[in-house]
Amino acid sequence: MLDVFLPFWQRLEPDEQNLYLERFPSPDEDWNLYLTQYWK
């Protein structure tokens, strides 16, 4: 999953990332924090 999802996530613009998280919420707060704060 990481080999597919993280490169996909990295290519998204910040507004696209926000839209993605609205439509497909993260499973927990830790994952959300990782995506929104650490993976930049």
N, C-alpha and C positions, 0 to 999 in steps of 0.2 A: 504494500500500500504506500509506503513512504516513497518508493521510487517513482510512483505515478502521481500521487496526490501533491506532494510538496513542490515538485517542479511546476505542476499545474497552478498551485496556489501562488507561487512566486511570480508567475507571468501575469497574474491578474492585477489590475489597477486597484488602488484603495477603495474606490467607490464600488467596483465590481466585487471586491472581497466582502464589503458590507452587505451588498445585495445577496450574495451567496449565503452569508451567515443568517440573514433574515429568512431566507427560504429553507435552508437546511441548517438548523441550529446545531451547535457543537454538543457532543454528548455530556460534557461537564465543564465546569468553570476552568479547570486546569488546562484543558485542551483549548478552550477559547482564549485564555491568556497566552498560551503558546503561539497560537495563530496570529493574534492581534498585536502582541508586544515583542515576542522573541524572534519570530520568523520574518525578519525584514532585512 
